[in-house]
Amino acid sequence: MFSMYLGVRLGYYKAMSEGGSINSTELATRTKTNERYTREWLEQQAVAGFLQVNDETAGSKDRRYTLPDPCREVLVDQDSLNYLGALPLILAGALRPLQALTEAYRSGQGVAYSEYGAECIEGQAGMNRALFLKEMGSTWLPSIADVHERLLEEPGAKVADIGTGAGWSSIAIAKNYPKVRVDGFDFDEPSIAMANENARDAGVDNRVKFHVRDAADPGLAGQYDLVVAFECIHDMSNPVGALKAMRSLAGAKGAVLVVDERVGEAFSTSKNDIDWMMYGWSIFCCLPVGMADRPSAETGTVMRPDTLRAYAREAGFKSVEILPIENYFFRFYRLIP
Ligand SMILES: C[S@@+](CC[C@H](N)C(=O)[O-])C[C@H]1O[C@@H](n2cnc3c(N)ncnc32)[C@H](O)[C@@H]1O
């Protein structure tokens, strides 16, 4: 993972994806890096199986390397659903406050999201970007008939996106529904700065506005046709407060959608890749972030359906419907007021 981090951060994979084979001097020149380090990295990547070598017997500086197409897709193509170039970034972010994290296990304090830094935000954004842009308007929202119809109608619908991070869910909704206006909310200023830049680059900043706000702020006002929260309720110290705010933003007519990890219904040690992965994020990032503000529900990434049902009940919702939308990582909940 951390050798991939160097490849992504230093632009090695990107430079190699621009075609043909390359030697260490050419790659170092193209990426403005040091030749000796670059040569060692190339050899490591070849031995690890990421890169192909044209002639193994050539002298180390003459040896030419290529990035095979399947690796190019995973490491460079940000628009592919198979893109994982953001994974080493988010992993580096998740481990950034390792000392503070270790101490938190002793003290019971949390670790603020800001301690995880820009790479956590950038990595999270990169992991979900292609998924949101490709699936939001083609399968996810169209499969909720009343919501889909409202988003297409005049007058243009209003959408609130809670815990939007770098904004890709808001941008995806706006791109797929040209009449819609979206307000994205997040309490993390650097995330909102990144979201504003992403909306500008995507050409939707006239219809998508981002705001630095706590999701549980009872002062959140407005009347929205759709209120969504992607992969963030489990991070919040006050998930019930956030759900209450979502309920009030949706009023009597709006729909409330929570999308969170597709973890098992109950704790089990029998093989479940999603729980395995989500516990990993939880012990390093989501649980300590959720414990940074007090009082805290102390949820963690592994928020099971019954936990969300209990939060929703406490927030005044009548029931929670699990929507039949297929996705490997996410479960889609519709909260009924
Ligand atoms: C795992 S990220 C998900 C970001 C984005 N929704 C996505 O799916 O890529 C969780 C987000 O929740 C935000 N968040 C956590 N607690 C919050 C709160 N109380 N109010 C607003 N945002 C919050 C964090 O700042 C972070 O951007």
The ligand as a MOL file (V3000), in Angstrom:
LIG
                    3D

  0  0  0     0  0            999 V3000
M  V30 BEGIN CTAB
M  V30 COUNTS 27 29 0 0 0
M  V30 BEGIN ATOM
M  V30 1 C -16.4570 9.2760 5.6680 0
M  V30 2 S -16.7070 10.9550 5.2630 0 CHG=1
M  V30 3 C -17.9400 10.8520 3.9810 0
M  V30 4 C -17.9030 12.0160 3.0480 0
M  V30 5 C -18.8700 11.9110 1.8490 0
M  V30 6 N -20.2590 11.9400 2.2530 0
M  V30 7 C -18.6040 10.6770 1.0440 0
M  V30 8 O -19.4540 9.7800 1.0320 0
M  V30 9 O -17.5350 10.5770 0.4410 0 CHG=-1
M  V30 10 C -17.6410 11.5380 6.6350 0
M  V30 11 C -17.9320 13.0190 6.5850 0
M  V30 12 O -18.8110 13.3690 7.6560 0
M  V30 13 C -18.4460 14.6330 8.1130 0
M  V30 14 N -18.9930 14.8190 9.4680 0
M  V30 15 C -18.7460 14.0730 10.5670 0
M  V30 16 N -19.4250 14.5610 11.6220 0
M  V30 17 C -20.1240 15.6470 11.1660 0
M  V30 18 C -21.0110 16.5770 11.7790 0
M  V30 19 N -21.3180 16.4890 13.0500 0
M  V30 20 N -21.5470 17.5350 10.9950 0
M  V30 21 C -21.2420 17.6310 9.6780 0
M  V30 22 N -20.3980 16.7890 9.0560 0
M  V30 23 C -19.8490 15.8060 9.7900 0
M  V30 24 C -16.9180 14.6120 8.0720 0
M  V30 25 O -16.3650 15.9060 8.0960 0
M  V30 26 C -16.6940 13.8790 6.7570 0
M  V30 27 O -16.6050 14.7730 5.6820 0
M  V30 END ATOM
M  V30 BEGIN BOND
M  V30 1 1 1 2
M  V30 2 1 2 3
M  V30 3 1 2 10
M  V30 4 1 3 4
M  V30 5 1 4 5
M  V30 6 1 5 6
M  V30 7 1 5 7
M  V30 8 2 7 8
M  V30 9 1 7 9
M  V30 10 1 10 11
M  V30 11 1 11 12
M  V30 12 1 11 26
M  V30 13 1 12 13
M  V30 14 1 13 14
M  V30 15 1 13 24
M  V30 16 1 14 15
M  V30 17 1 14 23
M  V30 18 2 15 16
M  V30 19 1 16 17
M  V30 20 1 17 18
M  V30 21 2 17 23
M  V30 22 1 18 19
M  V30 23 2 18 20
M  V30 24 1 20 21
M  V30 25 2 21 22
M  V30 26 1 22 23
M  V30 27 1 24 25
M  V30 28 1 24 26
M  V30 29 1 26 27
M  V30 END BOND
M  V30 END CTAB
M  END
